Amino acid sequence: MLSNSDPKNHDPNDHFFDDLYKGYNIRRVPAKRMINSNPSKRGTINEIVVTNYDV
């Protein structure tokens, strides 16, 4: 299992992880981020979870 911040949070056309891990299971899940130097940017973003098994 691998997780990372989804680059599509900033650029919806960024398919880096989709291309890199095609053939694997990729799920996007909301994750709260409470640490940011700019308080208006704190909140929910998408995180990707990549697995080689079904969840």
C-alpha positions as CSV (number, residue, x, y, z in Angstrom):
1,M,0.0,0.0,0.0
2,L,1.2,3.5,-0.8
3,S,-0.4,6.8,0.0
4,N,0.4,10.3,-1.2
5,S,-1.2,13.7,-1.6
6,D,-3.1,13.8,-4.9
7,P,-1.5,16.2,-7.4
8,K,-5.0,16.7,-8.9
9,N,-5.7,18.9,-5.8
10,H,-3.7,21.6,-7.6
11,D,-4.0,20.6,-11.3
12,P,-6.9,18.4,-12.4
13,N,-5.0,17.5,-15.6
14,D,-2.1,16.0,-13.7
15,H,-2.3,12.2,-14.3
16,F,1.2,11.4,-13.0
17,F,0.1,8.8,-10.4
18,D,-2.7,7.5,-12.6
19,D,-0.2,6.7,-15.3
20,L,2.6,5.5,-13.0
21,Y,0.3,3.0,-11.1
22,K,-2.1,2.0,-13.9
23,G,-2.9,-1.7,-13.3
24,Y,-3.1,-1.1,-9.6
25,N,-6.1,-0.1,-7.5
26,I,-6.1,3.7,-7.0
27,R,-8.6,5.3,-4.6
28,R,-9.0,8.9,-3.7
29,V,-10.1,9.6,-0.2
30,P,-10.6,12.9,1.6
31,A,-8.0,13.8,4.2
32,K,-8.0,16.7,6.7
33,R,-5.0,18.9,6.7
34,M,-4.8,21.1,9.8
35,I,-1.3,22.4,9.3
36,N,-0.6,25.1,6.8
37,S,1.0,28.5,7.2
38,N,-2.0,30.0,5.5
39,P,-5.1,29.3,7.6
40,S,-7.5,29.7,4.6
41,K,-5.8,26.7,2.9
42,R,-6.4,24.3,5.8
43,G,-9.1,21.7,5.4
44,T,-9.9,18.7,3.3
45,I,-7.9,17.6,0.3
46,N,-7.8,14.3,-1.6
47,E,-5.2,11.7,-0.8
48,I,-4.5,8.8,-3.1
49,V,-4.2,5.2,-1.8
50,V,-2.6,2.7,-4.2
51,T,-2.8,-1.0,-3.5
52,N,-2.1,-4.2,-5.3
53,Y,-5.2,-5.8,-3.8
54,D,-8.9,-5.0,-3.7
55,V,-10.2,-3.0,-0.7
